[in-house]
């Protein structure tokens, strides 16, 4: 029986290894995994260590951008064949996926949250209309291309030193470097982004505050709670963007147009929990909602809920946690 042939593509080390791991979880039996690392040698090495059979590493520079990869990559996929192409759903990844779909004349499903493979048909599911509905799509022709958000599957452990010479690399694993094509865009200068945002992607506990918090000085209370739970602070979109707030950077808010997180524990405090916000946290292991309005939508999405004034509930919560930790 001919093994299924997969292509996994990303510019991020952890996400590319995660996609390799996801292929092995998705299909039982023999598979052939081709990984494409866009401008990241560490991602290429991590993909090999995770179990990819062939890895193609595109080098990017000031003259070659992600858009310069798609023609040669599409030609490579055409020549070698493929049953499914998984692309990490980053901004650059989604751009590349759209270009590939056009070049290959294939269908494209973005931000897939559930992927089902029954027989020869590939079915995807994703949230639409701000999370109010679920769209189910089936590919009927071409090589299916889907973009996968981070943390859809478990990420394999990435060894400190991975690569073709590593003993953990598969027997047939190989790394091939490919040059992209120069395009009309040139990068003249790069500067590190100034951001005060914490690492929400890897946080196991996320405490999200909404407009129920009255003033910025009250953040001290939530910082204390975050410290006790070894968690990080985030916010809803209004707290990051609305006039009178802007207490957090714009990449710290949770929601359909912001960050999507998957912690073990998610605390929503002082947020009504509209669907646009819940889309960003619905994959959390446990959701605890705290709001004074018993009809707040957040309670429909929560595993546990506390109806009450957050200025009474949170200090009591801090007190109880301190008592438990002091035992």
ZADO-1210 file (C-alpha; in nm, 4 decimals, padded with zeros to 6 digits):
<atoms>
<atom x="00.0000" y="00.0000" z="00.0000" code="UNK" pos="1"/>
<atom x="00.1393" y="00.3382" z="-00.1021" code="UNK" pos="2"/>
<atom x="00.1978" y="00.5597" z="00.2031" code="UNK" pos="3"/>
<atom x="00.0132" y="00.8895" z="00.2336" code="UNK" pos="4"/>
<atom x="00.2358" y="01.1830" z="00.1465" code="UNK" pos="5"/>
<atom x="00.2167" y="01.4977" z="00.3580" code="UNK" pos="6"/>
<atom x="00.3726" y="01.8415" z="00.3295" code="UNK" pos="7"/>
<atom x="00.4064" y="02.0524" z="00.6437" code="UNK" pos="8"/>
<atom x="00.5204" y="02.4136" z="00.6191" code="UNK" pos="9"/>
<atom x="00.6111" y="02.6854" z="00.8678" code="UNK" pos="10"/>
<atom x="00.8743" y="02.9455" z="00.9492" code="UNK" pos="11"/>
<atom x="00.8487" y="02.8729" z="01.3229" code="UNK" pos="12"/>
<atom x="01.0541" y="02.6008" z="01.4886" code="UNK" pos="13"/>
<atom x="00.7997" y="02.4792" z="01.7422" code="UNK" pos="14"/>
<atom x="00.5039" y="02.4971" z="01.5057" code="UNK" pos="15"/>
<atom x="00.6767" y="02.3011" z="01.2291" code="UNK" pos="16"/>
<atom x="00.7686" y="02.0228" z="01.4725" code="UNK" pos="17"/>
<atom x="00.4100" y="02.0309" z="01.6001" code="UNK" pos="18"/>
<atom x="00.2749" y="01.9805" z="01.2474" code="UNK" pos="19"/>
<atom x="00.5068" y="01.6827" z="01.1953" code="UNK" pos="20"/>
<atom x="00.3749" y="01.5357" z="01.5186" code="UNK" pos="21"/>
<atom x="00.0188" y="01.6087" z="01.4089" code="UNK" pos="22"/>
<atom x="00.0567" y="01.4096" z="01.0883" code="UNK" pos="23"/>
<atom x="00.1534" y="01.1016" z="01.2866" code="UNK" pos="24"/>
<atom x="-00.1498" y="01.1531" z="01.5111" code="UNK" pos="25"/>
<atom x="-00.3834" y="01.2086" z="01.2170" code="UNK" pos="26"/>
<atom x="-00.3033" y="00.9019" z="01.0075" code="UNK" pos="27"/>
<atom x="-00.2504" y="00.5500" z="01.1298" code="UNK" pos="28"/>
<atom x="-00.0033" y="00.3502" z="00.9268" code="UNK" pos="29"/>
<atom x="00.2853" y="00.4401" z="00.7029" code="UNK" pos="30"/>
<atom x="00.3224" y="00.8045" z="00.6022" code="UNK" pos="31"/>
<atom x="00.5842" y="01.0108" z="00.4193" code="UNK" pos="32"/>
<atom x="00.6405" y="01.3554" z="00.5677" code="UNK" pos="33"/>
<atom x="00.8031" y="01.6357" z="00.3718" code="UNK" pos="34"/>
<atom x="00.8678" y="01.9428" z="00.5840" code="UNK" pos="35"/>
<atom x="00.9400" y="02.2927" z="00.4556" code="UNK" pos="36"/>
<atom x="01.1179" y="02.5375" z="00.6863" code="UNK" pos="37"/>
<atom x="01.0857" y="02.8927" z="00.5583" code="UNK" pos="38"/>
<atom x="01.3949" y="03.0911" z="00.6503" code="UNK" pos="39"/>
<atom x="01.4672" y="02.9052" z="00.9744" code="UNK" pos="40"/>
<atom x="01.7430" y="02.6450" z="01.0017" code="UNK" pos="41"/>
<atom x="01.6429" y="02.5604" z="01.3609" code="UNK" pos="42"/>
<atom x="01.2917" y="02.4806" z="01.2374" code="UNK" pos="43"/>
<atom x="01.4382" y="02.2510" z="00.9721" code="UNK" pos="44"/>
<atom x="01.6462" y="02.0637" z="01.2290" code="UNK" pos="45"/>
<atom x="01.3511" y="02.0378" z="01.4683" code="UNK" pos="46"/>
<atom x="01.1343" y="01.8899" z="01.1912" code="UNK" pos="47"/>
<atom x="01.3948" y="01.6217" z="01.1253" code="UNK" pos="48"/>
<atom x="01.4205" y="01.5440" z="01.4947" code="UNK" pos="49"/>
<atom x="01.0390" y="01.5189" z="01.5147" code="UNK" pos="50"/>
<atom x="01.0304" y="01.2561" z="01.2411" code="UNK" pos="51"/>
<atom x="01.0123" y="01.4271" z="00.9006" code="UNK" pos="52"/>
<atom x="01.1655" y="01.2183" z="00.6240" code="UNK" pos="53"/>
<atom x="01.2702" y="01.5066" z="00.3989" code="UNK" pos="54"/>
<atom x="01.3168" y="01.8701" z="00.4952" code="UNK" pos="55"/>
<atom x="01.3527" y="02.1583" z="00.2511" code="UNK" pos="56"/>
<atom x="01.4963" y="02.4771" z="00.3972" code="UNK" pos="57"/>
<atom x="01.4341" y="02.8019" z="00.2089" code="UNK" pos="58"/>
<atom x="01.6808" y="03.0740" z="00.2908" code="UNK" pos="59"/>
<atom x="01.5358" y="03.4252" z="00.3098" code="UNK" pos="60"/>
<atom x="01.7227" y="03.7528" z="00.3024" code="UNK" pos="61"/>
<atom x="01.6625" y="04.1159" z="00.2158" code="UNK" pos="62"/>
<atom x="01.5891" y="04.0269" z="-00.1463" code="UNK" pos="63"/>
<atom x="01.4026" y="03.6993" z="-00.1011" code="UNK" pos="64"/>
<atom x="01.0826" y="03.7062" z="00.1039" code="UNK" pos="65"/>
<atom x="00.8202" y="03.4426" z="00.1792" code="UNK" pos="66"/>
<atom x="00.6397" y="03.5340" z="-00.1439" code="UNK" pos="67"/>
<atom x="00.9492" y="03.4250" z="-00.3337" code="UNK" pos="68"/>
<atom x="00.9130" y="03.0632" z="-00.2174" code="UNK" pos="69"/>
<atom x="00.5740" y="02.9657" z="-00.3464" code="UNK" pos="70"/>
<atom x="00.6461" y="02.9037" z="-00.7165" code="UNK" pos="71"/>
<atom x="00.9394" y="02.6687" z="-00.6590" code="UNK" pos="72"/>
<atom x="00.7584" y="02.5038" z="-00.3702" code="UNK" pos="73"/>
<atom x="00.4458" y="02.4517" z="-00.5796" code="UNK" pos="74"/>
<atom x="00.6571" y="02.2978" z="-00.8554" code="UNK" pos="75"/>
<atom x="00.8231" y="02.0665" z="-00.6033" code="UNK" pos="76"/>
<atom x="00.4837" y="01.9532" z="-00.4735" code="UNK" pos="77"/>
<atom x="00.3610" y="01.8942" z="-00.8284" code="UNK" pos="78"/>
<atom x="00.6655" y="01.6867" z="-00.9185" code="UNK" pos="79"/>
<atom x="00.6718" y="01.4693" z="-00.6076" code="UNK" pos="80"/>
<atom x="00.2987" y="01.4620" z="-00.5318" code="UNK" pos="81"/>
<atom x="00.1112" y="01.5031" z="-00.2077" code="UNK" pos="82"/>
<atom x="-00.2138" y="01.4034" z="-00.0379" code="UNK" pos="83"/>
<atom x="-00.2362" y="01.6981" z="00.2007" code="UNK" pos="84"/>
<atom x="-00.0498" y="02.0233" z="00.2697" code="UNK" pos="85"/>
<atom x="-00.0532" y="02.1612" z="00.6259" code="UNK" pos="86"/>
<atom x="00.0669" y="02.5193" z="00.6735" code="UNK" pos="87"/>
<atom x="00.1188" y="02.6840" z="01.0121" code="UNK" pos="88"/>
<atom x="-00.1452" y="02.9577" z="01.0482" code="UNK" pos="89"/>
<atom x="00.0890" y="03.2470" z="01.1158" code="UNK" pos="90"/>
<atom x="00.0606" y="03.5709" z="00.9187" code="UNK" pos="91"/>
<atom x="00.3412" y="03.4645" z="00.6847" code="UNK" pos="92"/>
<atom x="00.2102" y="03.1101" z="00.6700" code="UNK" pos="93"/>
<atom x="-00.1388" y="03.2167" z="00.5650" code="UNK" pos="94"/>
<atom x="00.0077" y="03.4370" z="00.2935" code="UNK" pos="95"/>
<atom x="00.2145" y="03.1479" z="00.1602" code="UNK" pos="96"/>
<atom x="-00.0830" y="02.9076" z="00.1790" code="UNK" pos="97"/>
<atom x="-00.2993" y="03.1380" z="-00.0325" code="UNK" pos="98"/>
<atom x="-00.0272" y="03.1757" z="-00.2956" code="UNK" pos="99"/>
<atom x="00.0286" y="02.7999" z="-00.3056" code="UNK" pos="100"/>
<atom x="-00.3429" y="02.7298" z="-00.3426" code="UNK" pos="101"/>
<atom x="-00.3656" y="02.9655" z="-00.6394" code="UNK" pos="102"/>
<atom x="-00.0542" y="02.8220" z="-00.8050" code="UNK" pos="103"/>
<atom x="-00.1666" y="02.4600" z="-00.7538" code="UNK" pos="104"/>
<atom x="-00.5324" y="02.5383" z="-00.8317" code="UNK" pos="105"/>
<atom x="-00.6236" y="02.3731" z="-00.5041" code="UNK" pos="106"/>
<atom x="-00.8816" y="02.4410" z="-00.2379" code="UNK" pos="107"/>
<atom x="-00.7782" y="02.6220" z="00.0806" code="UNK" pos="108"/>
<atom x="-00.9304" y="02.6020" z="00.4295" code="UNK" pos="109"/>
<atom x="-00.7940" y="02.8487" z="00.6839" code="UNK" pos="110"/>
<atom x="-00.7727" y="02.8349" z="01.0633" code="UNK" pos="111"/>
<atom x="-00.8880" y="02.4749" z="01.0785" code="UNK" pos="112"/>
<atom x="-00.9772" y="02.3607" z="01.4288" code="UNK" pos="113"/>
<atom x="-01.0846" y="02.0024" z="01.3527" code="UNK" pos="114"/>
<atom x="-00.9462" y="01.7810" z="01.0763" code="UNK" pos="115"/>
<atom x="-01.1067" y="01.4502" z="00.9836" code="UNK" pos="116"/>
<atom x="-00.9841" y="01.2068" z="00.7213" code="UNK" pos="117"/>
<atom x="-01.2404" y="00.9425" z="00.6251" code="UNK" pos="118"/>
<atom x="-01.1339" y="00.7277" z="00.3333" code="UNK" pos="119"/>
<atom x="-01.0048" y="00.9461" z="00.0518" code="UNK" pos="120"/>
<atom x="-01.2079" y="01.2534" z="00.1479" code="UNK" pos="121"/>
<atom x="-01.0612" y="01.5216" z="00.3716" code="UNK" pos="122"/>
<atom x="-01.3081" y="01.7208" z="00.5811" code="UNK" pos="123"/>
<atom x="-01.2232" y="02.0322" z="00.7785" code="UNK" pos="124"/>
<atom x="-01.4156" y="02.2321" z="01.0345" code="UNK" pos="125"/>
<atom x="-01.3641" y="02.5909" z="01.1405" code="UNK" pos="126"/>
<atom x="-01.5483" y="02.8691" z="01.3179" code="UNK" pos="127"/>
<atom x="-01.7087" y="03.1395" z="01.1037" code="UNK" pos="128"/>
<atom x="-01.9102" y="03.4580" z="01.1642" code="UNK" pos="129"/>
<atom x="-01.7096" y="03.5480" z="01.4695" code="UNK" pos="130"/>
<atom x="-01.7450" y="03.2026" z="01.6187" code="UNK" pos="131"/>
<atom x="-02.1246" y="03.1930" z="01.5916" code="UNK" pos="132"/>
<atom x="-02.1237" y="02.8991" z="01.3511" code="UNK" pos="133"/>
<atom x="-01.9103" y="02.6075" z="01.2348" code="UNK" pos="134"/>
<atom x="-01.8309" y="02.5565" z="00.8676" code="UNK" pos="135"/>
<atom x="-01.7682" y="02.2002" z="00.7492" code="UNK" pos="136"/>
<atom x="-01.5884" y="02.1698" z="00.4150" code="UNK" pos="137"/>
<atom x="-01.4790" y="01.8700" z="00.2091" code="UNK" pos="138"/>
<atom x="-01.2098" y="01.8805" z="-00.0582" code="UNK" pos="139"/>
<atom x="-01.3170" y="01.7063" z="-00.3759" code="UNK" pos="140"/>
<atom x="-01.0255" y="01.7815" z="-00.6122" code="UNK" pos="141"/>
<atom x="-00.6675" y="01.9043" z="-00.6182" code="UNK" pos="142"/>
<atom x="-00.4166" y="01.8793" z="-00.3356" code="UNK" pos="143"/>
<atom x="-00.5930" y="02.0057" z="-00.0205" code="UNK" pos="144"/>
<atom x="-00.4197" y="02.2937" z="00.1572" code="UNK" pos="145"/>
<atom x="-00.5158" y="02.3884" z="00.5121" code="UNK" pos="146"/>
<atom x="-00.3708" y="02.6275" z="00.7655" code="UNK" pos="147"/>
<atom x="-00.3404" y="02.4955" z="01.1191" code="UNK" pos="148"/>
<atom x="-00.3280" y="02.7256" z="01.4252" code="UNK" pos="149"/>
<atom x="-00.0564" y="02.6669" z="01.6857" code="UNK" pos="150"/>
<atom x="-00.1146" y="02.4070" z="01.9574" code="UNK" pos="151"/>
<atom x="-00.3660" y="02.2065" z="01.7598" code="UNK" pos="152"/>
<atom x="-00.1522" y="01.9032" z="01.8391" code="UNK" pos="153"/>
<atom x="00.1008" y="01.8292" z="02.1092" code="UNK" pos="154"/>
<atom x="00.4464" y="01.9605" z="02.0365" code="UNK" pos="155"/>
<atom x="00.7261" y="01.7040" z="02.0540" code="UNK" pos="156"/>
<atom x="01.0278" y="01.7742" z="02.2692" code="UNK" pos="157"/>
<atom x="01.2828" y="01.9689" z="02.0673" code="UNK" pos="158"/>
<atom x="01.6370" y="01.8558" z="02.1517" code="UNK" pos="159"/>
<atom x="01.8965" y="02.1221" z="02.2202" code="UNK" pos="160"/>
<atom x="02.1018" y="01.9996" z="01.9266" code="UNK" pos="161"/>
<atom x="01.9044" y="01.8479" z="01.6431" code="UNK" pos="162"/>
<atom x="01.9941" y="01.7935" z="01.2824" code="UNK" pos="163"/>
<atom x="02.0930" y="01.5445" z="01.0184" code="UNK" pos="164"/>
<atom x="02.3818" y="01.4177" z="01.2298" code="UNK" pos="165"/>
<atom x="02.1712" y="01.3650" z="01.5409" code="UNK" pos="166"/>
<atom x="02.1207" y="00.9991" z="01.6345" code="UNK" pos="167"/>
<atom x="01.7494" y="01.0721" z="01.6865" code="UNK" pos="168"/>
<atom x="01.7049" y="01.1769" z="01.3227" code="UNK" pos="169"/>
<atom x="01.5078" y="00.9183" z="01.1165" code="UNK" pos="170"/>
<atom x="01.7184" y="00.6831" z="00.9069" code="UNK" pos="171"/>
<atom x="01.6091" y="00.8373" z="00.5766" code="UNK" pos="172"/>
<atom x="01.5896" y="01.1954" z="00.7008" code="UNK" pos="173"/>
<atom x="01.7635" y="01.4498" z="00.4848" code="UNK" pos="174"/>
<atom x="01.7944" y="01.8280" z="00.4777" code="UNK" pos="175"/>
<atom x="01.8021" y="02.0111" z="00.1442" code="UNK" pos="176"/>
<atom x="01.8573" y="02.3868" z="00.1171" code="UNK" pos="177"/>
<atom x="01.6754" y="02.5744" z="-00.1602" code="UNK" pos="178"/>
<atom x="01.7014" y="02.9350" z="-00.2699" code="UNK" pos="179"/>
<atom x="01.3849" y="03.1350" z="-00.3189" code="UNK" pos="180"/>
<atom x="01.3164" y="03.3775" z="-00.6010" code="UNK" pos="181"/>
<atom x="01.3804" y="03.7473" z="-00.5710" code="UNK" pos="182"/>
<atom x="01.0623" y="03.9512" z="-00.5715" code="UNK" pos="183"/>
<atom x="00.9618" y="04.3169" z="-00.6052" code="UNK" pos="184"/>
<atom x="00.9831" y="04.3728" z="-00.2268" code="UNK" pos="185"/>
<atom x="01.3123" y="04.4540" z="-00.0565" code="UNK" pos="186"/>
<atom x="01.3805" y="04.4638" z="00.3176" code="UNK" pos="187"/>
<atom x="01.6002" y="04.7638" z="00.3847" code="UNK" pos="188"/>
<atom x="01.6133" y="04.7472" z="00.7634" code="UNK" pos="189"/>
<atom x="01.4890" y="04.5292" z="01.0477" code="UNK" pos="190"/>
<atom x="01.4191" y="04.6490" z="01.4005" code="UNK" pos="191"/>
<atom x="01.3072" y="04.4421" z="01.7011" code="UNK" pos="192"/>
<atom x="00.9464" y="04.5010" z="01.7903" code="UNK" pos="193"/>
<atom x="00.8974" y="04.6886" z="02.1149" code="UNK" pos="194"/>
<atom x="00.6436" y="04.4937" z="02.3122" code="UNK" pos="195"/>
<atom x="00.5587" y="04.4468" z="02.6744" code="UNK" pos="196"/>
<atom x="00.3505" y="04.1403" z="02.6043" code="UNK" pos="197"/>
<atom x="00.4166" y="03.8218" z="02.7959" code="UNK" pos="198"/>
<atom x="00.4505" y="03.4777" z="02.6409" code="UNK" pos="199"/>
<atom x="00.0876" y="03.3736" z="02.6082" code="UNK" pos="200"/>
<atom x="00.1601" y="03.0838" z="02.3743" code="UNK" pos="201"/>
<atom x="00.3338" y="02.8728" z="02.6391" code="UNK" pos="202"/>
<atom x="00.1466" y="02.9956" z="02.9485" code="UNK" pos="203"/>
<atom x="-00.0262" y="02.7229" z="03.1474" code="UNK" pos="204"/>
<atom x="-00.2358" y="02.9725" z="03.3444" code="UNK" pos="205"/>
<atom x="-00.3847" y="03.2849" z="03.1852" code="UNK" pos="206"/>
<atom x="-00.5749" y="03.5516" z="03.3800" code="UNK" pos="207"/>
<atom x="-00.7769" y="03.7736" z="03.1486" code="UNK" pos="208"/>
<atom x="-00.9304" y="04.0951" z="03.2788" code="UNK" pos="209"/>
<atom x="-01.2155" y="04.2887" z="03.1208" code="UNK" pos="210"/>
<atom x="-01.3834" y="04.6246" z="03.1617" code="UNK" pos="211"/>
<atom x="-01.5196" y="04.5234" z="03.4991" code="UNK" pos="212"/>
<atom x="-01.1843" y="04.6381" z="03.6403" code="UNK" pos="213"/>
<atom x="-01.2365" y="05.0018" z="03.7388" code="UNK" pos="214"/>
<atom x="-00.8896" y="05.1532" z="03.7268" code="UNK" pos="215"/>
<atom x="-00.5375" y="05.0757" z="03.6200" code="UNK" pos="216"/>
<atom x="-00.4033" y="05.0807" z="03.9744" code="UNK" pos="217"/>
<atom x="-00.6141" y="04.7725" z="04.0473" code="UNK" pos="218"/>
<atom x="-00.3889" y="04.5658" z="03.8218" code="UNK" pos="219"/>
<atom x="-00.1629" y="04.5139" z="04.1227" code="UNK" pos="220"/>
<atom x="-00.4262" y="04.2789" z="04.2644" code="UNK" pos="221"/>
<atom x="-00.4297" y="04.0691" z="03.9485" code="UNK" pos="222"/>
<atom x="-00.0519" y="04.0658" z="03.9278" code="UNK" pos="223"/>
<atom x="-00.0494" y="03.9180" z="04.2773" code="UNK" pos="224"/>
<atom x="-00.2987" y="03.6523" z="04.1719" code="UNK" pos="225"/>
<atom x="-00.0930" y="03.5730" z="03.8639" code="UNK" pos="226"/>
<atom x="00.2176" y="03.5358" z="04.0775" code="UNK" pos="227"/>
<atom x="00.0461" y="03.2913" z="04.3132" code="UNK" pos="228"/>
<atom x="-00.0811" y="03.0801" z="04.0239" code="UNK" pos="229"/>
<atom x="00.2416" y="03.1093" z="03.8234" code="UNK" pos="230"/>
<atom x="00.0351" y="03.2559" z="03.5420" code="UNK" pos="231"/>
<atom x="00.0360" y="03.5565" z="03.3114" code="UNK" pos="232"/>
<atom x="-00.1997" y="03.8499" z="03.2624" code="UNK" pos="233"/>
<atom x="-00.3959" y="03.9177" z="02.9457" code="UNK" pos="234"/>
<atom x="-00.7026" y="04.1259" z="02.8657" code="UNK" pos="235"/>
<atom x="-01.0050" y="04.1689" z="02.6427" code="UNK" pos="236"/>
<atom x="-00.9834" y="04.3885" z="02.3351" code="UNK" pos="237"/>
<atom x="-01.1430" y="04.7025" z="02.4902" code="UNK" pos="238"/>
<atom x="-00.8893" y="04.7007" z="02.7742" code="UNK" pos="239"/>
<atom x="-00.6098" y="04.7057" z="02.5170" code="UNK" pos="240"/>
<atom x="-00.7558" y="04.9479" z="02.2637" code="UNK" pos="241"/>
<atom x="-01.0372" y="05.1672" z="02.3966" code="UNK" pos="242"/>
<atom x="-00.9854" y="05.5254" z="02.5032" code="UNK" pos="243"/>
<atom x="-00.9530" y="05.5417" z="02.8805" code="UNK" pos="244"/>
<atom x="-00.7953" y="05.1981" z="02.9025" code="UNK" pos="245"/>
<atom x="-00.5024" y="05.0894" z="02.6848" code="UNK" pos="246"/>
<atom x="-00.3467" y="04.9205" z="02.9857" code="UNK" pos="247"/>
<atom x="-00.1920" y="04.6401" z="02.7825" code="UNK" pos="248"/>
<atom x="-00.0171" y="04.6160" z="02.4476" code="UNK" pos="249"/>
<atom x="-00.2363" y="04.5268" z="02.1520" code="UNK" pos="250"/>
<atom x="-00.0844" y="04.1788" z="02.1263" code="UNK" pos="251"/>
<atom x="-00.2037" y="04.0947" z="02.4768" code="UNK" pos="252"/>
<atom x="-00.5764" y="04.0743" z="02.4176" code="UNK" pos="253"/>
<atom x="-00.7631" y="03.7467" z="02.3738" code="UNK" pos="254"/>
<atom x="-01.0226" y="03.7047" z="02.1033" code="UNK" pos="255"/>
<atom x="-01.1055" y="03.6297" z="01.7429" code="UNK" pos="256"/>
<atom x="-00.9013" y="03.9256" z="01.6162" code="UNK" pos="257"/>
<atom x="-00.6358" y="03.8897" z="01.8858" code="UNK" pos="258"/>
<atom x="-00.4535" y="03.6022" z="02.0515" code="UNK" pos="259"/>
<atom x="-00.5833" y="03.2473" z="02.0819" code="UNK" pos="260"/>
<atom x="-00.4559" y="03.0597" z="02.3851" code="UNK" pos="261"/>
<atom x="-00.4708" y="02.7047" z="02.5150" code="UNK" pos="262"/>
<atom x="-00.3638" y="02.7051" z="02.8817" code="UNK" pos="263"/>
<atom x="-00.4506" y="02.4435" z="03.1402" code="UNK" pos="264"/>
<atom x="-00.6419" y="02.7087" z="03.3376" code="UNK" pos="265"/>
<atom x="-00.8075" y="03.0264" z="03.2069" code="UNK" pos="266"/>
<atom x="-00.9569" y="03.2834" z="03.4439" code="UNK" pos="267"/>
<atom x="-01.1922" y="03.5392" z="03.2908" code="UNK" pos="268"/>
<atom x="-01.2463" y="03.8219" z="03.5391" code="UNK" pos="269"/>
<atom x="-01.4791" y="04.1149" z="03.4812" code="UNK" pos="270"/>
<atom x="-01.5505" y="04.0237" z="03.1193" code="UNK" pos="271"/>
<atom x="-01.9003" y="03.9498" z="02.9924" code="UNK" pos="272"/>
<atom x="-01.7588" y="03.6844" z="02.7598" code="UNK" pos="273"/>
<atom x="-01.9002" y="03.7735" z="02.4198" code="UNK" pos="274"/>
<atom x="-01.8415" y="03.5120" z="02.1506" code="UNK" pos="275"/>
<atom x="-01.5685" y="03.7229" z="01.9879" code="UNK" pos="276"/>
<atom x="-01.3699" y="03.6888" z="02.3103" code="UNK" pos="277"/>
<atom x="-01.4551" y="03.3260" z="02.3865" code="UNK" pos="278"/>
<atom x="-01.3209" y="03.2124" z="02.0476" code="UNK" pos="279"/>
<atom x="-00.9753" y="03.3030" z="02.1762" code="UNK" pos="280"/>
<atom x="-00.9930" y="03.0880" z="02.4919" code="UNK" pos="281"/>
<atom x="-01.2396" y="02.8077" z="02.4205" code="UNK" pos="282"/>
<atom x="-00.9601" y="02.5487" z="02.3880" code="UNK" pos="283"/>
<atom x="-00.8387" y="02.6026" z="02.7459" code="UNK" pos="284"/>
<atom x="-00.8384" y="02.2949" z="02.9690" code="UNK" pos="285"/>
<atom x="-01.0509" y="02.4620" z="03.2387" code="UNK" pos="286"/>
<atom x="-01.2283" y="02.7983" z="03.2155" code="UNK" pos="287"/>
<atom x="-01.3294" y="02.9849" z="03.5310" code="UNK" pos="288"/>
<atom x="-01.5549" y="03.2868" z="03.4831" code="UNK" pos="289"/>
<atom x="-01.6013" y="03.5612" z="03.7437" code="UNK" pos="290"/>
<atom x="-01.8672" y="03.8270" z="03.6791" code="UNK" pos="291"/>
<atom x="-02.1352" y="04.0067" z="03.8793" code="UNK" pos="292"/>
<atom x="-02.3976" y="03.9455" z="03.6092" code="UNK" pos="293"/>
<atom x="-02.5361" y="03.5949" z="03.6441" code="UNK" pos="294"/>
<atom x="-02.6570" y="03.6070" z="03.2825" code="UNK" pos="295"/>
<atom x="-02.3146" y="03.6962" z="03.1420" code="UNK" pos="296"/>
<atom x="-02.2319" y="03.4820" z="02.8338" code="UNK" pos="297"/>
<atom x="-01.8985" y="03.3841" z="02.9888" code="UNK" pos="298"/>
<atom x="-02.0774" y="03.1390" z="03.2169" code="UNK" pos="299"/>
<atom x="-02.2041" y="02.9407" z="02.9183" code="UNK" pos="300"/>
<atom x="-01.8438" y="02.8804" z="02.8109" code="UNK" pos="301"/>
<atom x="-01.7080" y="02.8227" z="03.1630" code="UNK" pos="302"/>
<atom x="-01.6444" y="02.4953" z="03.3430" code="UNK" pos="303"/>
<atom x="-01.6811" y="02.6839" z="03.6717" code="UNK" pos="304"/>
<atom x="-01.8394" y="03.0197" z="03.7433" code="UNK" pos="305"/>
<atom x="-01.8509" y="03.2638" z="04.0325" code="UNK" pos="306"/>
<atom x="-02.1265" y="03.5258" z="04.0337" code="UNK" pos="307"/>
<atom x="-02.0076" y="03.8199" z="04.2392" code="UNK" pos="308"/>
<atom x="-01.8221" y="04.1481" z="04.2614" code="UNK" pos="309"/>
<atom x="-01.4665" y="04.0845" z="04.1462" code="UNK" pos="310"/>
<atom x="-01.3416" y="04.3284" z="04.4121" code="UNK" pos="311"/>
<atom x="-01.4750" y="04.0878" z="04.6736" code="UNK" pos="312"/>
<atom x="-01.4114" y="03.7607" z="04.4959" code="UNK" pos="313"/>
<atom x="-01.0494" y="03.8135" z="04.3849" code="UNK" pos="314"/>
<atom x="-00.9113" y="03.9222" z="04.7287" code="UNK" pos="315"/>
<atom x="-01.0842" y="03.6211" z="04.8845" code="UNK" pos="316"/>
<atom x="-00.9401" y="03.3983" z="04.6142" code="UNK" pos="317"/>
<atom x="-00.5926" y="03.5358" z="04.6824" code="UNK" pos="318"/>
<atom x="-00.6396" y="03.4789" z="05.0545" code="UNK" pos="319"/>
<atom x="-00.7483" y="03.1151" z="05.0073" code="UNK" pos="320"/>
<atom x="-00.4627" y="03.0386" z="04.7682" code="UNK" pos="321"/>
<atom x="-00.2115" y="03.1855" z="05.0122" code="UNK" pos="322"/>
<atom x="-00.3539" y="02.9690" z="05.2900" code="UNK" pos="323"/>
<atom x="-00.3247" y="02.6551" z="05.0789" code="UNK" pos="324"/>
<atom x="00.0302" y="02.7327" z="04.9643" code="UNK" pos="325"/>
<atom x="00.1432" y="02.8003" z="05.3230" code="UNK" pos="326"/>
<atom x="00.0446" y="02.4552" z="05.4457" code="UNK" pos="327"/>
</atoms>
